[in-house]
């Protein structure tokens, strides 16, 4: 970010410009990597689901373990990591219904009642 960009940011925030005006991403550099205007690269990884129900203790353990294991890789200047975690118990019903729908359709087609 050049000097003028840095100088303009507080004014842009104060004038409530859209978030798009702050984005400096320019092009894709592969399936999971994006190149920014300053030459830096952003890689993203999406991990979905869990094999068990994650409670507060388990969540804290996962975060602490990840911080220790992954944090050591980011001890050099020029590397950063951002994590987004979403926990939505209400969404699971929709997901399960989506996965079961083909079986429901087959059952209906052969005359079985499964509800």
GUNU-858091 format. One record per residue: residue in one letter; x, y, z of N, C-alpha, C in turn; residue number from 1. Coordinates in nm, 4 decimals, padded with zeros to 6 digits, always signed. Example, Ala and Ser with C-alpha at 12.3 -4.5 7.8 and 13.67 -1.06 7.14 Angstrom:
% GUNU-858091
+-----+----------+----------+----------+----------+----------+----------+----------+----------+----------+-----+
! res !     n.c1 !     n.c2 !     n.c3 !    ca.c1 !    ca.c2 !    ca.c3 !     c.c1 !     c.c2 !     c.c3 !   n !
+-----+----------+----------+----------+----------+----------+----------+----------+----------+----------+-----+
!   a ! +01.3190 ! -00.5690 ! +00.7800 ! +01.2300 ! -00.4500 ! +00.7800 ! +01.3200 ! -00.3300 ! +00.7800 !   1 !
!   s ! +01.2850 ! -00.2250 ! +00.7080 ! +01.3670 ! -00.1060 ! +00.7140 ! +01.2900 ! +00.0030 ! +00.7870 !   2 !
+-----+----------+----------+----------+----------+----------+----------+----------+----------+----------+-----+
% end
This chain:
% GUNU-858091
+-----+----------+----------+----------+----------+----------+----------+----------+----------+----------+-----+
! res !     n.c1 !     n.c2 !     n.c3 !    ca.c1 !    ca.c2 !    ca.c3 !     c.c1 !     c.c2 !     c.c3 !   n !
+-----+----------+----------+----------+----------+----------+----------+----------+----------+----------+-----+
!   x ! +00.0861 ! -00.1167 ! +00.0000 ! +00.0000 ! +00.0000 ! +00.0000 ! +00.0906 ! +00.1226 ! +00.0000 !   1 !
!   x ! +00.0722 ! +00.2109 ! -00.0967 ! +00.1590 ! +00.3282 ! -00.1030 ! +00.1132 ! +00.4353 ! -00.0032 !   2 !
!   x ! +00.1929 ! +00.5390 ! +00.0089 ! +00.1687 ! +00.6436 ! +00.1077 ! +00.0311 ! +00.7082 ! +00.0924 !   3 !
!   x ! -00.0073 ! +00.7403 ! -00.0312 ! -00.1369 ! +00.8060 ! -00.0531 ! -00.2537 ! +00.7151 ! -00.0146 !   4 !
!   x ! -00.2401 ! +00.5854 ! -00.0440 ! -00.3454 ! +00.4913 ! -00.0042 ! -00.3596 ! +00.4876 ! +00.1478 !   5 !
!   x ! -00.2448 ! +00.4829 ! +00.2177 ! -00.2478 ! +00.4796 ! +00.3642 ! -00.3096 ! +00.6070 ! +00.4211 !   6 !
!   x ! -00.2804 ! +00.7179 ! +00.3576 ! -00.3330 ! +00.8463 ! +00.4020 ! -00.4840 ! +00.8545 ! +00.3804 !   7 !
!   x ! -00.5338 ! +00.7925 ! +00.2751 ! -00.6758 ! +00.8021 ! +00.2392 ! -00.7659 ! +00.7100 ! +00.3206 !   8 !
!   x ! -00.7121 ! +00.6021 ! +00.3760 ! -00.7953 ! +00.5027 ! +00.4448 ! -00.8820 ! +00.5621 ! +00.5556 !   9 !
!   x ! -00.8284 ! +00.6427 ! +00.6491 ! -00.9158 ! +00.6976 ! +00.7537 ! -01.0303 ! +00.7823 ! +00.6978 !  10 !
!   x ! -01.0021 ! +00.8555 ! +00.5903 ! -01.1066 ! +00.9380 ! +00.5294 ! -01.2129 ! +00.8518 ! +00.4616 !  11 !
!   x ! -01.1684 ! +00.7432 ! +00.3973 ! -01.2639 ! +00.6522 ! +00.3341 ! -01.3541 ! +00.5883 ! +00.4395 !  12 !
!   x ! -01.2951 ! +00.5507 ! +00.5528 ! -01.3747 ! +00.4920 ! +00.6614 ! -01.4745 ! +00.5933 ! +00.7155 !  13 !
!   x ! -01.4275 ! +00.7160 ! +00.7339 ! -01.5148 ! +00.8207 ! +00.7874 ! -01.6290 ! +00.8510 ! +00.6917 !  14 !
!   x ! -01.6026 ! +00.8414 ! +00.5619 ! -01.7064 ! +00.8685 ! +00.4624 ! -01.7907 ! +00.7446 ! +00.4331 !  15 !
!   x ! -01.7625 ! +00.6374 ! +00.5041 ! -01.8392 ! +00.5126 ! +00.4950 ! -01.8486 ! +00.4597 ! +00.3524 !  16 !
!   x ! -01.7340 ! +00.4511 ! +00.2876 ! -01.7319 ! +00.3930 ! +00.1541 ! -01.7509 ! +00.2424 ! +00.1640 !  17 !
!   x ! -01.7873 ! +00.1833 ! +00.0540 ! -01.8127 ! +00.0394 ! +00.0534 ! -01.6837 ! -00.0380 ! +00.0762 !  18 !
!   x ! -01.6994 ! -00.1590 ! +00.1238 ! -01.5840 ! -00.2449 ! +00.1485 ! -01.5095 ! -00.2735 ! +00.0186 !  19 !
!   x ! -01.5812 ! -00.2739 ! -00.0940 ! -01.5174 ! -00.3004 ! -00.2234 ! -01.4095 ! -00.1977 ! -00.2555 !  20 !
!   x ! -01.4242 ! -00.0764 ! -00.2041 ! -01.3239 ! +00.0262 ! -00.2319 ! -01.1921 ! -00.0022 ! -00.1603 !  21 !
!   x ! -01.1914 ! -00.0945 ! -00.0644 ! -01.0704 ! -00.1286 ! +00.0093 ! -01.0021 ! -00.2539 ! -00.0453 !  22 !
!   x ! -01.0663 ! -00.3258 ! -00.1339 ! -01.0134 ! -00.4529 ! -00.1822 ! -00.9055 ! -00.4276 ! -00.2862 !  23 !
!   x ! -00.7921 ! -00.4899 ! -00.2660 ! -00.6783 ! -00.4719 ! -00.3558 ! -00.6453 ! -00.6012 ! -00.4311 !  24 !
!   x ! -00.7378 ! -00.6962 ! -00.4350 ! -00.7142 ! -00.8216 ! -00.5051 ! -00.7297 ! -00.7990 ! -00.6548 !  25 !
!   x ! -00.6409 ! -00.8612 ! -00.7323 ! -00.6412 ! -00.8351 ! -00.8757 ! -00.6739 ! -00.9558 ! -00.9613 !  26 !
!   x ! -00.6107 ! -01.0693 ! -00.9334 ! -00.6288 ! -01.1840 ! -01.0218 ! -00.6076 ! -01.3143 ! -00.9471 !  27 !
!   x ! -00.6471 ! -01.4205 ! -01.0102 ! -00.6290 ! -01.5535 ! -00.9541 ! -00.4933 ! -01.6078 ! -00.9969 !  28 !
!   x ! -00.4285 ! -01.6797 ! -00.9068 ! -00.3003 ! -01.7431 ! -00.9367 ! -00.3116 ! -01.8909 ! -00.9014 !  29 !
!   x ! -00.4091 ! -01.9572 ! -00.9580 ! -00.4353 ! -02.0974 ! -00.9270 ! -00.5742 ! -02.1115 ! -00.8684 !  30 !
!   x ! -00.6074 ! -02.2335 ! -00.8313 ! -00.7425 ! -02.2618 ! -00.7836 ! -00.7708 ! -02.2036 ! -00.6453 !  31 !
!   x ! -00.6690 ! -02.1948 ! -00.5589 ! -00.6913 ! -02.1475 ! -00.4223 ! -00.6030 ! -02.0287 ! -00.3843 !  32 !
!   x ! -00.5452 ! -01.9610 ! -00.4828 ! -00.4561 ! -01.8488 ! -00.4540 ! -00.4996 ! -01.7262 ! -00.5340 !  33 !
!   x ! -00.4987 ! -01.6115 ! -00.4673 ! -00.5359 ! -01.4850 ! -00.5299 ! -00.4180 ! -01.3894 ! -00.5157 !  34 !
!   x ! -00.3881 ! -01.3162 ! -00.6214 ! -00.2792 ! -01.2185 ! -00.6193 ! -00.3362 ! -01.0800 ! -00.5917 !  35 !
!   x ! -00.2698 ! -01.0055 ! -00.5035 ! -00.3114 ! -00.8694 ! -00.4696 ! -00.2326 ! -00.7694 ! -00.5535 !  36 !
!   x ! -00.2764 ! -00.6439 ! -00.5522 ! -00.2133 ! -00.5379 ! -00.6317 ! -00.0673 ! -00.5163 ! -00.5937 !  37 !
!   x ! -00.0321 ! -00.5392 ! -00.4677 ! +00.1055 ! -00.5165 ! -00.4232 ! +00.1965 ! -00.6370 ! -00.4445 !  38 !
!   x ! +00.1446 ! -00.7425 ! -00.5079 ! +00.2255 ! -00.8611 ! -00.5345 ! +00.2133 ! -00.9688 ! -00.4286 !  39 !
!   x ! +00.1466 ! -00.9405 ! -00.3196 ! +00.1290 ! -01.0422 ! -00.2160 ! +00.0272 ! -01.1457 ! -00.2627 !  40 !
!   x ! +00.0318 ! -01.2619 ! -00.2015 ! -00.0581 ! -01.3708 ! -00.2378 ! -00.1475 ! -01.4071 ! -00.1208 !  41 !
!   x ! -00.2703 ! -01.4421 ! -00.1510 ! -00.3662 ! -01.4876 ! -00.0513 ! -00.4063 ! -01.6290 ! -00.0907 !  42 !
!   x ! -00.3847 ! -01.7243 ! -00.0020 ! -00.4297 ! -01.8616 ! -00.0259 ! -00.5435 ! -01.8901 ! +00.0695 !  43 !
!   x ! -00.6424 ! -01.9630 ! +00.0230 ! -00.7534 ! -01.9948 ! +00.1111 ! -00.7827 ! -02.1442 ! +00.1083 !  44 !
!   x ! -00.8266 ! -02.1915 ! +00.2230 ! -00.8622 ! -02.3315 ! +00.2407 ! -00.9952 ! -02.3341 ! +00.3137 !  45 !
!   x ! -01.0866 ! -02.4141 ! +00.2665 ! -01.2168 ! -02.4256 ! +00.3316 ! -01.2305 ! -02.5684 ! +00.3838 !  46 !
!   x ! -01.2579 ! -02.5803 ! +00.5123 ! -01.2779 ! -02.7101 ! +00.5753 ! -01.4203 ! -02.7123 ! +00.6275 !  47 !
!   x ! -01.4966 ! -02.8122 ! +00.5875 ! -01.6360 ! -02.8191 ! +00.6297 ! -01.6594 ! -02.9433 ! +00.7145 !  48 !
!   x ! -01.7432 ! -02.9262 ! +00.8138 ! -01.7930 ! -03.0396 ! +00.8892 ! -01.7028 ! -03.0881 ! +01.0005 !  49 !
!   x ! -01.7581 ! -03.1767 ! +01.0790 ! -01.6894 ! -03.2383 ! +01.1907 ! -01.7444 ! -03.3788 ! +01.2061 !  50 !
!   x ! -01.6641 ! -03.4677 ! +01.2566 ! -01.7100 ! -03.6054 ! +01.2763 ! -01.7785 ! -03.6247 ! +01.4107 !  51 !
!   x ! -01.7810 ! -03.5211 ! +01.4895 ! -01.8456 ! -03.5292 ! +01.6206 ! -01.9026 ! -03.3930 ! +01.6569 !  52 !
!   x ! -01.9865 ! -03.3910 ! +01.7575 ! -02.0406 ! -03.2644 ! +01.8058 ! -01.9300 ! -03.1932 ! +01.8829 !  53 !
!   x ! -01.9095 ! -03.0672 ! +01.8496 ! -01.8028 ! -02.9903 ! +01.9130 ! -01.8632 ! -02.8997 ! +02.0189 !  54 !
!   x ! -01.8300 ! -02.9264 ! +02.1434 ! -01.8745 ! -02.8432 ! +02.2545 ! -01.7726 ! -02.7338 ! +02.2822 !  55 !
!   x ! -01.7972 ! -02.6579 ! +02.3869 ! -01.7082 ! -02.5466 ! +02.4208 ! -01.5669 ! -02.5937 ! +02.4537 !  56 !
!   x ! -01.5553 ! -02.7014 ! +02.5335 ! -01.4226 ! -02.7519 ! +02.5707 ! -01.3464 ! -02.8032 ! +02.4495 !  57 !
!   x ! -01.4163 ! -02.8795 ! +02.3646 ! -01.3522 ! -02.9330 ! +02.2448 ! -01.3076 ! -02.8198 ! +02.1524 !  58 !
!   x ! -01.3931 ! -02.7186 ! +02.1395 ! -01.3601 ! -02.6043 ! +02.0542 ! -01.2349 ! -02.5337 ! +02.1055 !  59 !
!   x ! -01.2286 ! -02.5104 ! +02.2362 ! -01.1115 ! -02.4451 ! +02.2953 ! -00.9864 ! -02.5289 ! +02.2723 !  60 !
!   x ! -00.9981 ! -02.6616 ! +02.2883 ! -00.8842 ! -02.7514 ! +02.2656 ! -00.8366 ! -02.7442 ! +02.1199 !  61 !
!   x ! -00.9300 ! -02.7442 ! +02.0256 ! -00.8949 ! -02.7362 ! +01.8835 ! -00.8223 ! -02.6053 ! +01.8539 !  62 !
!   x ! -00.8748 ! -02.4952 ! +01.9060 ! -00.8126 ! -02.3645 ! +01.8824 ! -00.6729 ! -02.3596 ! +01.9434 !  63 !
!   x ! -00.6600 ! -02.4052 ! +02.0683 ! -00.5293 ! -02.4028 ! +02.1348 ! -00.4278 ! -02.4906 ! +02.0621 !  64 !
!   x ! -00.4683 ! -02.6110 ! +02.0255 ! -00.3777 ! -02.7027 ! +01.9544 ! -00.3369 ! -02.6463 ! +01.8193 !  65 !
!   x ! -00.4330 ! -02.5910 ! +01.7484 ! -00.4036 ! -02.5331 ! +01.6168 ! -00.3087 ! -02.4150 ! +01.6289 !  66 !
!   x ! -00.3295 ! -02.3338 ! +01.7302 ! -00.2435 ! -02.2176 ! +01.7509 ! -00.0992 ! -02.2608 ! +01.7731 !  67 !
!   x ! -00.0808 ! -02.3648 ! +01.8527 ! +00.0547 ! -02.4138 ! +01.8811 ! +00.1172 ! -02.4755 ! +01.7564 !  68 !
!   x ! +00.0427 ! -02.5630 ! +01.6885 ! +00.0982 ! -02.6356 ! +01.5739 ! +00.1190 ! -02.5469 ! +01.4521 !  69 !
!   x ! +00.0228 ! -02.4636 ! +01.4215 ! +00.0318 ! -02.3807 ! +01.3017 ! +00.1082 ! -02.2518 ! +01.3303 !  70 !
!   x ! +00.0952 ! -02.2008 ! +01.4514 ! +00.1591 ! -02.0742 ! +01.4867 ! +00.3092 ! -02.0736 ! +01.4654 !  71 !
!   x ! +00.3736 ! -02.1871 ! +01.4872 ! +00.5183 ! -02.1949 ! +01.4685 ! +00.5575 ! -02.1701 ! +01.3234 !  72 !
!   x ! +00.4699 ! -02.1997 ! +01.2318 ! +00.4980 ! -02.1800 ! +01.0888 ! +00.4899 ! -02.0321 ! +01.0487 !  73 !
!   x ! +00.4294 ! -01.9509 ! +01.1326 ! +00.4092 ! -01.8100 ! +01.0994 ! +00.4944 ! -01.7182 ! +01.1863 !  74 !
!   x ! +00.6081 ! -01.7684 ! +01.2335 ! +00.6924 ! -01.6861 ! +01.3197 ! +00.7831 ! -01.5920 ! +01.2405 !  75 !
!   x ! +00.7897 ! -01.6100 ! +01.1085 ! +00.8699 ! -01.5213 ! +01.0245 ! +00.7839 ! -01.4060 ! +00.9736 !  76 !
!   x ! +00.8478 ! -01.2936 ! +00.9527 ! +00.7779 ! -01.1762 ! +00.9012 ! +00.7272 ! -01.2042 ! +00.7597 !  77 !
!   x ! +00.6116 ! -01.1498 ! +00.7285 ! +00.5573 ! -01.1641 ! +00.5946 ! +00.4516 ! -01.2712 ! +00.5799 !  78 !
!   x ! +00.4213 ! -01.3420 ! +00.6866 ! +00.3180 ! -01.4447 ! +00.6827 ! +00.2101 ! -01.4116 ! +00.7849 !  79 !
!   x ! +00.0872 ! -01.4378 ! +00.7490 ! -00.0247 ! -01.4141 ! +00.8409 ! -00.1323 ! -01.5174 ! +00.8131 !  80 !
!   x ! -00.2164 ! -01.5396 ! +00.9106 ! -00.3267 ! -01.6333 ! +00.8938 ! -00.4514 ! -01.5748 ! +00.9571 !  81 !
!   x ! -00.5636 ! -01.5918 ! +00.8889 ! -00.6925 ! -01.5501 ! +00.9420 ! -00.7836 ! -01.6714 ! +00.9369 !  82 !
!   x ! -00.8557 ! -01.6961 ! +01.0449 ! -00.9442 ! -01.8122 ! +01.0533 ! -01.0861 ! -01.7639 ! +01.0767 !  83 !
!   x ! -01.1787 ! -01.8231 ! +01.0042 ! -01.3209 ! -01.7949 ! +01.0222 ! -01.3865 ! -01.9263 ! +01.0603 !  84 !
!   x ! -01.4549 ! -01.9280 ! +01.1729 ! -01.5221 ! -02.0482 ! +01.2204 ! -01.6702 ! -02.0184 ! +01.2326 !  85 !
!   x ! -01.7509 ! -02.1041 ! +01.1764 ! -01.8957 ! -02.0860 ! +01.1821 ! -01.9577 ! -02.2090 ! +01.2456 !  86 !
!   x ! -02.0405 ! -02.1864 ! +01.3419 ! -02.1101 ! -02.2954 ! +01.4100 ! -02.2584 ! -02.2638 ! +01.4030 !  87 !
!   x ! -02.3328 ! -02.3436 ! +01.3256 ! -02.4736 ! -02.3156 ! +01.3026 ! -02.5557 ! -02.4434 ! +01.3161 !  88 !
!   x ! -02.5974 ! -02.4772 ! +01.4385 ! -02.6745 ! -02.6001 ! +01.4588 ! -02.8051 ! -02.6038 ! +01.3797 !  89 !
!   x ! -02.8632 ! -02.4878 ! +01.3505 ! -02.9894 ! -02.4845 ! +01.2759 ! -02.9703 ! -02.5242 ! +01.1295 !  90 !
!   x ! -02.8503 ! -02.5078 ! +01.0779 ! -02.8236 ! -02.5376 ! +00.9380 ! -02.8169 ! -02.6877 ! +00.9108 !  91 !
!   x ! -02.7901 ! -02.7672 ! +01.0114 ! -02.7694 ! -02.9101 ! +00.9909 ! -02.8938 ! -02.9787 ! +00.9367 !  92 !
!   x ! -03.0118 ! -02.9368 ! +00.9798 ! -03.1353 ! -02.9996 ! +00.9312 ! -03.1453 ! -02.9886 ! +00.7793 !  93 !
!   x ! -03.1171 ! -02.8693 ! +00.7273 ! -03.1216 ! -02.8465 ! +00.5836 ! -03.0193 ! -02.9351 ! +00.5108 !  94 !
!   x ! -02.8998 ! -02.9448 ! +00.5676 ! -02.7945 ! -03.0266 ! +00.5070 ! -02.8329 ! -03.1743 ! +00.5062 !  95 !
!   x ! -02.8852 ! -03.2221 ! +00.6182 ! -02.9259 ! -03.3630 ! +00.6252 ! -03.0389 ! -03.3922 ! +00.5279 !  96 !
!   x ! -03.1347 ! -03.3015 ! +00.5186 ! -03.2455 ! -03.3192 ! +00.4240 ! -03.1937 ! -03.3263 ! +00.2807 !  97 !
!   x ! -03.0970 ! -03.2438 ! +00.2502 ! -03.0395 ! -03.2431 ! +00.1153 ! -02.9725 ! -03.3770 ! +00.0837 !  98 !
!   x ! -02.9037 ! -03.4337 ! +00.1816 ! -02.8357 ! -03.5612 ! +00.1601 ! -02.9320 ! -03.6796 ! +00.1553 !  99 !
!   x ! -03.0430 ! -03.6698 ! +00.2267 ! -03.1395 ! -03.7799 ! +00.2331 ! -03.2385 ! -03.7755 ! +00.1166 ! 100 !
!   x ! -03.2506 ! -03.6617 ! +00.0503 ! -03.3514 ! -03.6452 ! -00.0546 ! -03.3461 ! -03.7519 ! -00.1635 ! 101 !
!   x ! -03.2302 ! -03.7906 ! -00.2153 ! -03.2297 ! -03.8965 ! -00.3171 ! -03.2895 ! -04.0281 ! -00.2657 ! 102 !
!   x ! -03.2644 ! -04.0616 ! -00.1407 ! -03.3219 ! -04.1837 ! -00.0828 ! -03.4726 ! -04.1704 ! -00.0676 ! 103 !
!   x ! -03.5182 ! -04.0523 ! -00.0281 ! -03.6627 ! -04.0288 ! -00.0173 ! -03.7303 ! -04.0441 ! -00.1538 ! 104 !
!   x ! -03.6684 ! -03.9876 ! -00.2555 ! -03.7241 ! -03.9960 ! -00.3909 ! -03.7326 ! -04.1412 ! -00.4363 ! 105 !
!   x ! -03.6281 ! -04.2173 ! -00.4129 ! -03.6282 ! -04.3591 ! -00.4499 ! -03.7364 ! -04.4345 ! -00.3748 ! 106 !
!   x ! -03.7492 ! -04.4078 ! -00.2447 ! -03.8517 ! -04.4752 ! -00.1641 ! -03.9911 ! -04.4434 ! -00.2167 ! 107 !
!   x ! -04.0164 ! -04.3186 ! -00.2502 ! -04.1473 ! -04.2801 ! -00.3058 ! -04.1732 ! -04.3503 ! -00.4389 ! 108 !
!   x ! -04.0694 ! -04.3594 ! -00.5219 ! -04.0845 ! -04.4220 ! -00.6534 ! -04.1199 ! -04.5703 ! -00.6449 ! 109 !
!   x ! -04.0754 ! -04.6370 ! -00.5396 ! -04.1071 ! -04.7799 ! -00.5264 ! -04.2214 ! -04.8053 ! -00.4285 ! 110 !
!   x ! -04.2833 ! -04.6963 ! -00.3816 ! -04.4026 ! -04.7097 ! -00.2994 ! -04.3797 ! -04.7290 ! -00.1508 ! 111 !
!   x ! -04.2634 ! -04.6926 ! -00.1003 ! -04.2366 ! -04.7044 ! +00.0435 ! -04.2676 ! -04.5730 ! +00.1138 ! 112 !
!   x ! -04.3220 ! -04.5829 ! +00.2352 ! -04.3426 ! -04.4645 ! +00.3191 ! -04.2322 ! -04.4611 ! +00.4225 ! 113 !
!   x ! -04.1558 ! -04.3534 ! +00.4251 ! -04.0457 ! -04.3465 ! +00.5219 ! -04.0641 ! -04.2385 ! +00.6273 ! 114 !
!   x ! -04.1697 ! -04.1596 ! +00.6174 ! -04.1926 ! -04.0546 ! +00.7185 ! -04.2710 ! -04.1071 ! +00.8356 ! 115 !
+-----+----------+----------+----------+----------+----------+----------+----------+----------+----------+-----+
% end
